[in-house]
Amino acid sequence: MSGAAQGERGGLRRVLGRAFAASAAIGTTIGGGILYTPGKIAALLPNPAWILGIWAFGGLNSLLGATVFAELGAMIPQSGGPYPFARRGLGEYAAFLVGYTQWVLDCAANAALLLLVGEYLLVLLPELPTSAEALAFAALALLTALNWRGVRGGGRIQVATTIAKTLALGAVAVAAFVLPHGHSAGPAAPAAPHGVGWVVPVILAMQGVIFTYDSYYAPIFFGEEVRDPGREIPRAIFRGLAVIIPIYLLLNAAFLVVLPLGRMANESFVGGAAAQALFGAHGDQIIRVIVVVSVLGTSNALILVTARVLLAMGRDGLFARQATRINAGGTPSVALLLSTLVAAGFLASGTFNAVLAVVSLLMAANYLFVYFSMVALRRCEPQTPRPYRAWGYPYTTAAAIVIGVVFVFGVALSDPRHAAIAFALLIASYPLYLGTRRLFRGAGVPV
């Protein structure tokens, strides 16, 4: 098939193997969050048992959700992540919400992550005659160029950065238990809540933990590019969690070993404080290098993901048909360029934090869209082949839905201002959907 024909059909190349699929799950999930979030959790739940328990709960919740993502990813191995699941299970309007929410959130998140890379590079290399924003733009341009050349190259970057960050974070965790370190005095730990006073801190802590675990399902975005997706997508999701959950638990245990609970609860960058306690003056540099490598891997994954969401929506006439074009290297080139431009726009304007605060509330609801999509498809398409069937259905899925509902309400109640904006956007989304469909309908590409 010619490159032109391939671009016309929006076809992707099935050239990604199991190493990429697993690295997509691990590398997209493990970013800088695990080095920052534990401090917030310790402030909310100043008790080692509660801290480790809430991270273990986050792992259990991810396993419940993984059964759903694994079944749908194997059953509907298409590009675009949750978007094709919602379209097939709940209809086009739900898919519109899921697709655009995912795309905008990931573009804004990419801008935030790359700015962090720029800031850390300036700390590591203060002699650089530039700004953090300029370094962020340079990193975005470099990653985009590398992915533009072909999907194989983007896949190799993902595997390499994932291996590097996993080994580095694992080494930090092990070092906490084998290296001598001074347990310096710190501020007193916050008072632990009592009785029903635990409810709000637990819900707030659960939010932080679930967001830090988010993206373990990243292999579903590459359903048309992973070889043997019926087998490899479920395996990649569960293999990813088999690495992510122990790493998160080990790191939190390591932080508790190295830092007094009061210090941990009052520390915004727990990973940096722990590294200084372990490695002395060089600790800050070591952990910042780890963060830069880790965040670049996550950014690379987001560049891959956002392009494929636009590709899927372009096929169905919910975005411009040009987004379905595939270059000679198997990359959705136009979708990649548009996603990069939007991320660059967020970076230039500095609006990504406000966008993330609002869109994250809508994104929290996307979990429920996925879970309800599977329930609908189990009822409407009982005979459709399912290479993987969710273990414990319907009980495990019902548990995931209950946790998801609590999570959505918890996010909304903890941030009512942005929740009101998100609700207004939700109301406005239907006429926006109708306008988008009129604009692009007739330009959709058959799947």
Buried (B, 14 or more C-beta within 10 A) or exposed (E): EEEEEBBBBBBBBBBBBBBBBBBBBBBBBBBBBBBBBBBBBBBBBBBBEBBBBBBBBBBEBBBBBBBBBBBBBBBBBBBBBBBBBBBBBBEBBBBBBBBBBBBBBBBBBBBBBBBBBBBBBBEEEEEEEEEBBEBBBBBBEEBBEBBBBBBBBBBBBBBBBBBBBBEBBBEBBEBBEEEEBEEEEBEEBBEEBEEEEBEBBBBBBBBBBBBBBBBBBBBBBBBBBBEBBBBBBBBBBBBBBBBBBEBBBBBBBBBBBBBBBBBBBBBEBBBBBBBBBBBEEEBBBBBBBBBBBBBBBBBBBBBBBBBBBBBBBBBBBBBBBBBBBBBEBBBBBBBBBBBBEBBBBBBEEEEBEBBBBBBBBBBBBBBBBBBBBBBBBBEEEEEEEBBBBBBEBEEBBBBBBEBBBEBBEBBBEBBEEBBEBBBEBBEEBEEEBEEBBEEBEEBBBEE
